[in-house]
Amino acid sequence: DYRWIEAVLVDEPWHRGRVMVVGDAAHACPPLIAQGAAMCMEDAVLLAELVTGDQPVERALGDFMTRRLPRVRMVLENSLRLAEWEIHPGTPGVDPARIMSETLQSLTAAA
């Protein structure tokens, strides 16, 4: 019995003033790629790096979203594609192995 897990991707700024949302509060996705915890850890590491740097906090928080959004969007979109295929396995072009491979290659590629 597969139950849909709602996806979240906040497309507007993830911060207001000095308050920031990260992890599942900013980008939650179905667990089909098993990257939820990894995405949260990446958020924490990058956020710590940026706010302890030389730039003003407001700029650091804006830079954080700019750097994270493409990566988390890719994971979310691929997770949703896999979830859709889980619900409708007869969909033409279903290839979970390809999506997993492409996603993991993208996640492990040098920045």
Backbone atoms as SQL, in Angstrom:
CREATE TABLE atoms (id INTEGER PRIMARY KEY, chain TEXT, resi INTEGER, resn TEXT, atom TEXT, x REAL, y REAL, z REAL);
INSERT INTO atoms VALUES
  (1, 'A', 1, 'ASP', 'N', 0.851, -1.184, 0.000),
  (2, 'A', 1, 'ASP', 'CA', 0.000, 0.000, 0.000),
  (3, 'A', 1, 'ASP', 'C', 0.887, 1.235, 0.000),
  (4, 'A', 2, 'TYR', 'N', 1.002, 1.858, -1.127),
  (5, 'A', 2, 'TYR', 'CA', 1.836, 3.048, -1.243),
  (6, 'A', 2, 'TYR', 'C', 1.002, 4.276, -0.941),
  (7, 'A', 3, 'ARG', 'N', 1.443, 5.065, -0.006),
  (8, 'A', 3, 'ARG', 'CA', 0.762, 6.319, 0.324),
  (9, 'A', 3, 'ARG', 'C', 1.663, 7.462, -0.105),
  (10, 'A', 4, 'TRP', 'N', 1.074, 8.422, -0.788),
  (11, 'A', 4, 'TRP', 'CA', 1.821, 9.557, -1.299),
  (12, 'A', 4, 'TRP', 'C', 2.434, 10.354, -0.163),
  (13, 'A', 5, 'ILE', 'N', 3.661, 10.720, -0.320),
  (14, 'A', 5, 'ILE', 'CA', 4.349, 11.595, 0.623),
  (15, 'A', 5, 'ILE', 'C', 4.458, 12.944, -0.057),
  (16, 'A', 6, 'GLU', 'N', 3.917, 13.950, 0.582),
  (17, 'A', 6, 'GLU', 'CA', 3.917, 15.276, -0.028),
  (18, 'A', 6, 'GLU', 'C', 5.334, 15.810, -0.167),
  (19, 'A', 7, 'ALA', 'N', 5.579, 16.433, -1.284),
  (20, 'A', 7, 'ALA', 'CA', 6.873, 17.058, -1.532),
  (21, 'A', 7, 'ALA', 'C', 6.776, 18.551, -1.245),
  (22, 'A', 8, 'VAL', 'N', 7.882, 19.114, -0.814),
  (23, 'A', 8, 'VAL', 'CA', 7.941, 20.545, -0.525),
  (24, 'A', 8, 'VAL', 'C', 9.195, 21.106, -1.177),
  (25, 'A', 9, 'LEU', 'N', 9.042, 22.197, -1.891),
  (26, 'A', 9, 'LEU', 'CA', 10.193, 22.946, -2.381),
  (27, 'A', 9, 'LEU', 'C', 9.821, 24.418, -2.314),
  (28, 'A', 10, 'VAL', 'N', 10.410, 25.105, -1.381),
  (29, 'A', 10, 'VAL', 'CA', 10.149, 26.529, -1.218),
  (30, 'A', 10, 'VAL', 'C', 10.967, 27.263, -2.272),
  (31, 'A', 11, 'ASP', 'N', 10.274, 27.894, -3.220),
  (32, 'A', 11, 'ASP', 'CA', 10.960, 28.597, -4.305),
  (33, 'A', 11, 'ASP', 'C', 11.258, 30.053, -3.981),
  (34, 'A', 12, 'GLU', 'N', 10.692, 30.544, -2.903),
  (35, 'A', 12, 'GLU', 'CA', 10.975, 31.923, -2.513),
  (36, 'A', 12, 'GLU', 'C', 12.135, 31.912, -1.528),
  (37, 'A', 13, 'PRO', 'N', 12.632, 33.030, -1.137),
  (38, 'A', 13, 'PRO', 'CA', 13.796, 33.018, -0.233),
  (39, 'A', 13, 'PRO', 'C', 13.576, 32.130, 0.994),
  (40, 'A', 14, 'TRP', 'N', 14.605, 31.382, 1.327),
  (41, 'A', 14, 'TRP', 'CA', 14.551, 30.488, 2.483),
  (42, 'A', 14, 'TRP', 'C', 14.876, 31.232, 3.770),
  (43, 'A', 15, 'HIS', 'N', 15.071, 32.527, 3.659),
  (44, 'A', 15, 'HIS', 'CA', 15.373, 33.306, 4.864),
  (45, 'A', 15, 'HIS', 'C', 14.609, 34.622, 4.852),
  (46, 'A', 16, 'ARG', 'N', 14.398, 35.102, 6.034),
  (47, 'A', 16, 'ARG', 'CA', 13.842, 36.443, 6.224),
  (48, 'A', 16, 'ARG', 'C', 14.619, 37.034, 7.387),
  (49, 'A', 17, 'GLY', 'N', 15.290, 38.121, 7.114),
  (50, 'A', 17, 'GLY', 'CA', 16.169, 38.676, 8.137),
  (51, 'A', 17, 'GLY', 'C', 17.266, 37.674, 8.439),
  (52, 'A', 18, 'ARG', 'N', 17.417, 37.332, 9.708),
  (53, 'A', 18, 'ARG', 'CA', 18.448, 36.379, 10.121),
  (54, 'A', 18, 'ARG', 'C', 17.873, 34.996, 10.419),
  (55, 'A', 19, 'VAL', 'N', 16.630, 34.754, 9.996),
  (56, 'A', 19, 'VAL', 'CA', 15.973, 33.463, 10.228),
  (57, 'A', 19, 'VAL', 'C', 15.976, 32.674, 8.922),
  (58, 'A', 20, 'MET', 'N', 16.371, 31.409, 9.012),
  (59, 'A', 20, 'MET', 'CA', 16.550, 30.576, 7.821),
  (60, 'A', 20, 'MET', 'C', 15.837, 29.246, 8.008),
  (61, 'A', 21, 'VAL', 'N', 15.205, 28.734, 6.954),
  (62, 'A', 21, 'VAL', 'CA', 14.699, 27.359, 6.979),
  (63, 'A', 21, 'VAL', 'C', 15.640, 26.510, 6.132),
  (64, 'A', 22, 'VAL', 'N', 15.899, 25.311, 6.594),
  (65, 'A', 22, 'VAL', 'CA', 16.780, 24.395, 5.879),
  (66, 'A', 22, 'VAL', 'C', 16.179, 23.000, 5.944),
  (67, 'A', 23, 'GLY', 'N', 16.810, 22.068, 5.283),
  (68, 'A', 23, 'GLY', 'CA', 16.371, 20.677, 5.341),
  (69, 'A', 23, 'GLY', 'C', 14.951, 20.518, 4.832),
  (70, 'A', 24, 'ASP', 'N', 14.196, 19.627, 5.476),
  (71, 'A', 24, 'ASP', 'CA', 12.840, 19.329, 5.032),
  (72, 'A', 24, 'ASP', 'C', 11.907, 20.528, 5.105),
  (73, 'A', 25, 'ALA', 'N', 12.210, 21.514, 5.920),
  (74, 'A', 25, 'ALA', 'CA', 11.373, 22.720, 5.973),
  (75, 'A', 25, 'ALA', 'C', 11.457, 23.496, 4.664),
  (76, 'A', 26, 'ALA', 'N', 12.555, 23.377, 3.958),
  (77, 'A', 26, 'ALA', 'CA', 12.752, 24.086, 2.692),
  (78, 'A', 26, 'ALA', 'C', 12.585, 23.175, 1.478),
  (79, 'A', 27, 'HIS', 'N', 12.902, 21.882, 1.663),
  (80, 'A', 27, 'HIS', 'CA', 12.893, 20.963, 0.507),
  (81, 'A', 27, 'HIS', 'C', 12.743, 19.521, 0.966),
  (82, 'A', 28, 'ALA', 'N', 11.507, 19.089, 1.124),
  (83, 'A', 28, 'ALA', 'CA', 11.225, 17.702, 1.517),
  (84, 'A', 28, 'ALA', 'C', 10.786, 16.919, 0.286),
  (85, 'A', 29, 'CYS', 'N', 11.214, 15.676, 0.211),
  (86, 'A', 29, 'CYS', 'CA', 10.839, 14.874, -0.951),
  (87, 'A', 29, 'CYS', 'C', 10.563, 13.433, -0.533),
  (88, 'A', 30, 'PRO', 'N', 9.889, 12.678, -1.419),
  (89, 'A', 30, 'PRO', 'CA', 9.678, 11.260, -1.135),
  (90, 'A', 30, 'PRO', 'C', 11.031, 10.569, -0.943),
  (91, 'A', 31, 'PRO', 'N', 11.069, 9.499, -0.159),
  (92, 'A', 31, 'PRO', 'CA', 12.341, 8.867, 0.204),
  (93, 'A', 31, 'PRO', 'C', 12.900, 7.887, -0.822),
  (94, 'A', 32, 'LEU', 'N', 12.504, 7.980, -2.066),
  (95, 'A', 32, 'LEU', 'CA', 12.898, 6.973, -3.042),
  (96, 'A', 32, 'LEU', 'C', 14.356, 7.019, -3.451),
  (97, 'A', 33, 'ILE', 'N', 15.035, 8.120, -3.242),
  (98, 'A', 33, 'ILE', 'CA', 16.460, 8.214, -3.574),
  (99, 'A', 33, 'ILE', 'C', 17.299, 8.153, -2.297),
  (100, 'A', 34, 'ALA', 'N', 16.645, 8.163, -1.155),
  (101, 'A', 34, 'ALA', 'CA', 17.323, 8.068, 0.146),
  (102, 'A', 34, 'ALA', 'C', 18.349, 9.182, 0.333),
  (103, 'A', 35, 'GLN', 'N', 17.966, 10.399, -0.046),
  (104, 'A', 35, 'GLN', 'CA', 18.888, 11.529, 0.073),
  (105, 'A', 35, 'GLN', 'C', 18.416, 12.592, 1.062),
  (106, 'A', 36, 'GLY', 'N', 17.297, 12.391, 1.735),
  (107, 'A', 36, 'GLY', 'CA', 16.764, 13.404, 2.640),
  (108, 'A', 36, 'GLY', 'C', 17.746, 13.821, 3.717),
  (109, 'A', 37, 'ALA', 'N', 18.288, 12.869, 4.439),
  (110, 'A', 37, 'ALA', 'CA', 19.245, 13.185, 5.511),
  (111, 'A', 37, 'ALA', 'C', 20.525, 13.784, 4.937),
  (112, 'A', 38, 'ALA', 'N', 20.967, 13.274, 3.803),
  (113, 'A', 38, 'ALA', 'CA', 22.178, 13.813, 3.177),
  (114, 'A', 38, 'ALA', 'C', 21.975, 15.268, 2.771),
  (115, 'A', 39, 'MET', 'N', 20.802, 15.577, 2.217),
  (116, 'A', 39, 'MET', 'CA', 20.515, 16.963, 1.824),
  (117, 'A', 39, 'MET', 'C', 20.521, 17.884, 3.050),
  (118, 'A', 40, 'CYS', 'N', 19.973, 17.403, 4.160),
  (119, 'A', 40, 'CYS', 'CA', 19.967, 18.199, 5.402),
  (120, 'A', 40, 'CYS', 'C', 21.385, 18.433, 5.908),
  (121, 'A', 41, 'MET', 'N', 22.219, 17.408, 5.844),
  (122, 'A', 41, 'MET', 'CA', 23.608, 17.559, 6.285),
  (123, 'A', 41, 'MET', 'C', 24.362, 18.522, 5.372),
  (124, 'A', 42, 'GLU', 'N', 24.139, 18.424, 4.079),
  (125, 'A', 42, 'GLU', 'CA', 24.774, 19.363, 3.155),
  (126, 'A', 42, 'GLU', 'C', 24.340, 20.789, 3.471),
  (127, 'A', 43, 'ASP', 'N', 23.045, 20.967, 3.758),
  (128, 'A', 43, 'ASP', 'CA', 22.554, 22.295, 4.147),
  (129, 'A', 43, 'ASP', 'C', 23.332, 22.815, 5.347),
  (130, 'A', 44, 'ALA', 'N', 23.452, 21.981, 6.374),
  (131, 'A', 44, 'ALA', 'CA', 24.108, 22.408, 7.612),
  (132, 'A', 44, 'ALA', 'C', 25.569, 22.791, 7.377),
  (133, 'A', 45, 'VAL', 'N', 26.278, 21.974, 6.619),
  (134, 'A', 45, 'VAL', 'CA', 27.699, 22.237, 6.368),
  (135, 'A', 45, 'VAL', 'C', 27.878, 23.530, 5.574),
  (136, 'A', 46, 'LEU', 'N', 27.115, 23.691, 4.504),
  (137, 'A', 46, 'LEU', 'CA', 27.255, 24.894, 3.685),
  (138, 'A', 46, 'LEU', 'C', 26.820, 26.138, 4.455),
  (139, 'A', 47, 'LEU', 'N', 25.729, 26.052, 5.188),
  (140, 'A', 47, 'LEU', 'CA', 25.261, 27.205, 5.953),
  (141, 'A', 47, 'LEU', 'C', 26.302, 27.633, 6.979),
  (142, 'A', 48, 'ALA', 'N', 26.883, 26.675, 7.683),
  (143, 'A', 48, 'ALA', 'CA', 27.927, 26.997, 8.665),
  (144, 'A', 48, 'ALA', 'C', 29.123, 27.654, 7.985),
  (145, 'A', 49, 'GLU', 'N', 29.507, 27.121, 6.842),
  (146, 'A', 49, 'GLU', 'CA', 30.642, 27.685, 6.097),
  (147, 'A', 49, 'GLU', 'C', 30.361, 29.134, 5.693),
  (148, 'A', 50, 'LEU', 'N', 29.163, 29.389, 5.200),
  (149, 'A', 50, 'LEU', 'CA', 28.835, 30.727, 4.704),
  (150, 'A', 50, 'LEU', 'C', 28.669, 31.759, 5.815),
  (151, 'A', 51, 'VAL', 'N', 27.983, 31.389, 6.899),
  (152, 'A', 51, 'VAL', 'CA', 27.733, 32.398, 7.948),
  (153, 'A', 51, 'VAL', 'C', 28.957, 32.665, 8.810),
  (154, 'A', 52, 'THR', 'N', 29.955, 31.798, 8.748),
  (155, 'A', 52, 'THR', 'CA', 31.189, 32.063, 9.497),
  (156, 'A', 52, 'THR', 'C', 32.257, 32.698, 8.619),
  (157, 'A', 53, 'GLY', 'N', 31.897, 32.983, 7.381),
  (158, 'A', 53, 'GLY', 'CA', 32.828, 33.625, 6.455),
  (159, 'A', 53, 'GLY', 'C', 32.865, 35.127, 6.663),
  (160, 'A', 54, 'ASP', 'N', 33.482, 35.813, 5.724),
  (161, 'A', 54, 'ASP', 'CA', 33.687, 37.258, 5.823),
  (162, 'A', 54, 'ASP', 'C', 32.508, 38.100, 5.357),
  (163, 'A', 55, 'GLN', 'N', 31.561, 37.514, 4.642),
  (164, 'A', 55, 'GLN', 'CA', 30.467, 38.318, 4.097),
  (165, 'A', 55, 'GLN', 'C', 29.369, 38.564, 5.134),
  (166, 'A', 56, 'PRO', 'N', 28.571, 39.612, 4.948),
  (167, 'A', 56, 'PRO', 'CA', 27.461, 39.881, 5.868),
  (168, 'A', 56, 'PRO', 'C', 26.475, 38.704, 5.889),
  (169, 'A', 57, 'VAL', 'N', 25.826, 38.499, 7.020),
  (170, 'A', 57, 'VAL', 'CA', 24.919, 37.362, 7.186),
  (171, 'A', 57, 'VAL', 'C', 23.819, 37.366, 6.131),
  (172, 'A', 58, 'GLU', 'N', 23.199, 38.515, 5.865),
  (173, 'A', 58, 'GLU', 'CA', 22.132, 38.583, 4.857),
  (174, 'A', 58, 'GLU', 'C', 22.612, 38.052, 3.504),
  (175, 'A', 59, 'ARG', 'N', 23.799, 38.440, 3.108),
  (176, 'A', 59, 'ARG', 'CA', 24.338, 37.979, 1.825),
  (177, 'A', 59, 'ARG', 'C', 24.643, 36.484, 1.891),
  (178, 'A', 60, 'ALA', 'N', 25.185, 36.034, 2.997),
  (179, 'A', 60, 'ALA', 'CA', 25.492, 34.608, 3.161),
  (180, 'A', 60, 'ALA', 'C', 24.222, 33.769, 3.032),
  (181, 'A', 61, 'LEU', 'N', 23.131, 34.230, 3.633),
  (182, 'A', 61, 'LEU', 'CA', 21.880, 33.478, 3.569),
  (183, 'A', 61, 'LEU', 'C', 21.322, 33.454, 2.147),
  (184, 'A', 62, 'GLY', 'N', 21.445, 34.551, 1.430),
  (185, 'A', 62, 'GLY', 'CA', 21.024, 34.575, 0.030),
  (186, 'A', 62, 'GLY', 'C', 21.878, 33.666, -0.835),
  (187, 'A', 63, 'ASP', 'N', 23.179, 33.686, -0.602),
  (188, 'A', 63, 'ASP', 'CA', 24.094, 32.817, -1.345),
  (189, 'A', 63, 'ASP', 'C', 23.793, 31.346, -1.078),
  (190, 'A', 64, 'PHE', 'N', 23.402, 31.045, 0.150),
  (191, 'A', 64, 'PHE', 'CA', 23.078, 29.672, 0.523),
  (192, 'A', 64, 'PHE', 'C', 21.976, 29.121, -0.384),
  (193, 'A', 65, 'MET', 'N', 20.885, 29.861, -0.509),
  (194, 'A', 65, 'MET', 'CA', 19.781, 29.375, -1.334),
  (195, 'A', 65, 'MET', 'C', 20.195, 29.276, -2.799),
  (196, 'A', 66, 'THR', 'N', 20.926, 30.253, -3.276),
  (197, 'A', 66, 'THR', 'CA', 21.384, 30.243, -4.666),
  (198, 'A', 66, 'THR', 'C', 22.207, 28.993, -4.960),
  (199, 'A', 67, 'ARG', 'N', 23.049, 28.606, -4.028),
  (200, 'A', 67, 'ARG', 'CA', 23.904, 27.435, -4.233),
  (201, 'A', 67, 'ARG', 'C', 23.157, 26.123, -4.038),
  (202, 'A', 68, 'ARG', 'N', 22.192, 26.086, -3.132),
  (203, 'A', 68, 'ARG', 'CA', 21.509, 24.833, -2.814),
  (204, 'A', 68, 'ARG', 'C', 20.335, 24.510, -3.734),
  (205, 'A', 69, 'LEU', 'N', 19.630, 25.519, -4.200),
  (206, 'A', 69, 'LEU', 'CA', 18.381, 25.279, -4.922),
  (207, 'A', 69, 'LEU', 'C', 18.518, 24.345, -6.126),
  (208, 'A', 70, 'PRO', 'N', 19.479, 24.510, -7.014),
  (209, 'A', 70, 'PRO', 'CA', 19.553, 23.593, -8.165),
  (210, 'A', 70, 'PRO', 'C', 19.747, 22.129, -7.743),
  (211, 'A', 71, 'ARG', 'N', 20.556, 21.899, -6.756),
  (212, 'A', 71, 'ARG', 'CA', 20.847, 20.528, -6.308),
  (213, 'A', 71, 'ARG', 'C', 19.626, 19.888, -5.657),
  (214, 'A', 72, 'VAL', 'N', 18.984, 20.615, -4.745),
  (215, 'A', 72, 'VAL', 'CA', 17.825, 20.022, -4.076),
  (216, 'A', 72, 'VAL', 'C', 16.653, 19.883, -5.043),
  (217, 'A', 73, 'ARG', 'N', 16.539, 20.792, -6.012),
  (218, 'A', 73, 'ARG', 'CA', 15.471, 20.674, -7.016),
  (219, 'A', 73, 'ARG', 'C', 15.672, 19.397, -7.841),
  (220, 'A', 74, 'MET', 'N', 16.903, 19.103, -8.231),
  (221, 'A', 74, 'MET', 'CA', 17.177, 17.896, -9.007),
  (222, 'A', 74, 'MET', 'C', 16.800, 16.644, -8.208),
  (223, 'A', 75, 'VAL', 'N', 17.178, 16.586, -6.937),
  (224, 'A', 75, 'VAL', 'CA', 16.846, 15.432, -6.101),
  (225, 'A', 75, 'VAL', 'C', 15.333, 15.313, -5.947),
  (226, 'A', 76, 'LEU', 'N', 14.670, 16.420, -5.693),
  (227, 'A', 76, 'LEU', 'CA', 13.220, 16.406, -5.524),
  (228, 'A', 76, 'LEU', 'C', 12.523, 15.947, -6.801),
  (229, 'A', 77, 'GLU', 'N', 12.885, 16.512, -7.932),
  (230, 'A', 77, 'GLU', 'CA', 12.240, 16.137, -9.196),
  (231, 'A', 77, 'GLU', 'C', 12.457, 14.667, -9.528),
  (232, 'A', 78, 'ASN', 'N', 13.654, 14.165, -9.298),
  (233, 'A', 78, 'ASN', 'CA', 13.915, 12.755, -9.583),
  (234, 'A', 78, 'ASN', 'C', 13.202, 11.845, -8.597),
  (235, 'A', 79, 'SER', 'N', 13.092, 12.251, -7.343),
  (236, 'A', 79, 'SER', 'CA', 12.331, 11.480, -6.355),
  (237, 'A', 79, 'SER', 'C', 10.858, 11.421, -6.741),
  (238, 'A', 80, 'LEU', 'N', 10.320, 12.549, -7.183),
  (239, 'A', 80, 'LEU', 'CA', 8.915, 12.578, -7.606),
  (240, 'A', 80, 'LEU', 'C', 8.688, 11.711, -8.837),
  (241, 'A', 81, 'ARG', 'N', 9.643, 11.715, -9.758),
  (242, 'A', 81, 'ARG', 'CA', 9.529, 10.855, -10.945),
  (243, 'A', 81, 'ARG', 'C', 9.507, 9.383, -10.521),
  (244, 'A', 82, 'LEU', 'N', 10.385, 9.000, -9.611),
  (245, 'A', 82, 'LEU', 'CA', 10.402, 7.615, -9.129),
  (246, 'A', 82, 'LEU', 'C', 9.111, 7.274, -8.391),
  (247, 'A', 83, 'ALA', 'N', 8.587, 8.214, -7.612),
  (248, 'A', 83, 'ALA', 'CA', 7.327, 7.982, -6.897),
  (249, 'A', 83, 'ALA', 'C', 6.183, 7.777, -7.886),
  (250, 'A', 84, 'GLU', 'N', 6.161, 8.575, -8.931),
  (251, 'A', 84, 'GLU', 'CA', 5.122, 8.436, -9.962),
  (252, 'A', 84, 'GLU', 'C', 5.222, 7.064, -10.627),
  (253, 'A', 85, 'TRP', 'N', 6.416, 6.621, -10.919),
  (254, 'A', 85, 'TRP', 'CA', 6.595, 5.307, -11.521),
  (255, 'A', 85, 'TRP', 'C', 6.217, 4.193, -10.554),
  (256, 'A', 86, 'GLU', 'N', 6.420, 4.411, -9.270),
  (257, 'A', 86, 'GLU', 'CA', 6.018, 3.426, -8.261),
  (258, 'A', 86, 'GLU', 'C', 4.501, 3.254, -8.281),
  (259, 'A', 87, 'ILE', 'N', 3.801, 4.366, -8.437),
  (260, 'A', 87, 'ILE', 'CA', 2.340, 4.333, -8.452),
  (261, 'A', 87, 'ILE', 'C', 1.824, 3.791, -9.784),
  (262, 'A', 88, 'HIS', 'N', 2.499, 4.139, -10.887),
  (263, 'A', 88, 'HIS', 'CA', 2.081, 3.744, -12.237),
  (264, 'A', 88, 'HIS', 'C', 3.240, 3.040, -12.950),
  (265, 'A', 89, 'PRO', 'N', 3.517, 1.784, -12.592),
  (266, 'A', 89, 'PRO', 'CA', 4.686, 1.097, -13.144),
  (267, 'A', 89, 'PRO', 'C', 4.637, 0.862, -14.650),
  (268, 'A', 90, 'GLY', 'N', 3.486, 0.919, -15.272),
  (269, 'A', 90, 'GLY', 'CA', 3.386, 0.679, -16.712),
  (270, 'A', 90, 'GLY', 'C', 3.617, 1.920, -17.553),
  (271, 'A', 91, 'THR', 'N', 3.992, 3.014, -16.930),
  (272, 'A', 91, 'THR', 'CA', 4.225, 4.263, -17.655),
  (273, 'A', 91, 'THR', 'C', 5.346, 4.066, -18.680),
  (274, 'A', 92, 'PRO', 'N', 5.117, 4.506, -19.932),
  (275, 'A', 92, 'PRO', 'CA', 6.184, 4.381, -20.943),
  (276, 'A', 92, 'PRO', 'C', 7.450, 5.119, -20.501),
  (277, 'A', 93, 'GLY', 'N', 8.581, 4.505, -20.745),
  (278, 'A', 93, 'GLY', 'CA', 9.860, 5.130, -20.418),
  (279, 'A', 93, 'GLY', 'C', 10.317, 4.915, -18.989),
  (280, 'A', 94, 'VAL', 'N', 9.598, 4.098, -18.230),
  (281, 'A', 94, 'VAL', 'CA', 9.978, 3.850, -16.840),
  (282, 'A', 94, 'VAL', 'C', 11.366, 3.216, -16.800),
  (283, 'A', 95, 'ASP', 'N', 12.278, 3.863, -16.110),
  (284, 'A', 95, 'ASP', 'CA', 13.642, 3.350, -15.997),
  (285, 'A', 95, 'ASP', 'C', 14.248, 3.832, -14.678),
  (286, 'A', 96, 'PRO', 'N', 13.810, 3.254, -13.556),
  (287, 'A', 96, 'PRO', 'CA', 14.308, 3.693, -12.252),
  (288, 'A', 96, 'PRO', 'C', 15.823, 3.593, -12.117),
  (289, 'A', 97, 'ALA', 'N', 16.423, 2.569, -12.697),
  (290, 'A', 97, 'ALA', 'CA', 17.876, 2.410, -12.579),
  (291, 'A', 97, 'ALA', 'C', 18.604, 3.585, -13.225),
  (292, 'A', 98, 'ARG', 'N', 18.101, 4.047, -14.358),
  (293, 'A', 98, 'ARG', 'CA', 18.726, 5.183, -15.045),
  (294, 'A', 98, 'ARG', 'C', 18.613, 6.447, -14.195),
  (295, 'A', 99, 'ILE', 'N', 17.429, 6.698, -13.641),
  (296, 'A', 99, 'ILE', 'CA', 17.235, 7.898, -12.818),
  (297, 'A', 99, 'ILE', 'C', 18.135, 7.840, -11.586),
  (298, 'A', 100, 'MET', 'N', 18.196, 6.679, -10.938),
  (299, 'A', 100, 'MET', 'CA', 19.063, 6.540, -9.757),
  (300, 'A', 100, 'MET', 'C', 20.518, 6.773, -10.139),
  (301, 'A', 101, 'SER', 'N', 20.950, 6.180, -11.238),
  (302, 'A', 101, 'SER', 'CA', 22.334, 6.328, -11.673),
  (303, 'A', 101, 'SER', 'C', 22.661, 7.779, -12.000),
  (304, 'A', 102, 'GLU', 'N', 21.802, 8.430, -12.773),
  (305, 'A', 102, 'GLU', 'CA', 22.037, 9.832, -13.132),
  (306, 'A', 102, 'GLU', 'C', 22.051, 10.728, -11.897),
  (307, 'A', 103, 'THR', 'N', 21.133, 10.471, -10.975),
  (308, 'A', 103, 'THR', 'CA', 21.066, 11.284, -9.758),
  (309, 'A', 103, 'THR', 'C', 22.330, 11.114, -8.932),
  (310, 'A', 104, 'LEU', 'N', 22.728, 9.881, -8.706),
  (311, 'A', 104, 'LEU', 'CA', 23.916, 9.637, -7.888),
  (312, 'A', 104, 'LEU', 'C', 25.181, 10.153, -8.565),
  (313, 'A', 105, 'GLN', 'N', 25.266, 10.048, -9.887),
  (314, 'A', 105, 'GLN', 'CA', 26.417, 10.615, -10.597),
  (315, 'A', 105, 'GLN', 'C', 26.453, 12.127, -10.431),
  (316, 'A', 106, 'SER', 'N', 25.304, 12.751, -10.531),
  (317, 'A', 106, 'SER', 'CA', 25.229, 14.202, -10.363),
  (318, 'A', 106, 'SER', 'C', 25.607, 14.612, -8.940),
  (319, 'A', 107, 'LEU', 'N', 25.147, 13.842, -7.965),
  (320, 'A', 107, 'LEU', 'CA', 25.432, 14.172, -6.564),
  (321, 'A', 107, 'LEU', 'C', 26.899, 13.976, -6.199),
  (322, 'A', 108, 'THR', 'N', 27.570, 13.060, -6.872),
  (323, 'A', 108, 'THR', 'CA', 28.965, 12.784, -6.531),
  (324, 'A', 108, 'THR', 'C', 29.961, 13.482, -7.452),
  (325, 'A', 109, 'ALA', 'N', 29.468, 14.174, -8.467),
  (326, 'A', 109, 'ALA', 'CA', 30.356, 14.895, -9.386),
  (327, 'A', 109, 'ALA', 'C', 31.015, 16.067, -8.666),
  (328, 'A', 110, 'ALA', 'N', 32.225, 16.373, -9.060),
  (329, 'A', 110, 'ALA', 'CA', 32.923, 17.521, -8.474),
  (330, 'A', 110, 'ALA', 'C', 32.181, 18.797, -8.836),
  (331, 'A', 111, 'ALA', 'N', 32.114, 19.693, -7.877),
  (332, 'A', 111, 'ALA', 'CA', 31.392, 20.957, -8.106),
  (333, 'A', 111, 'ALA', 'C', 32.224, 21.896, -8.943);
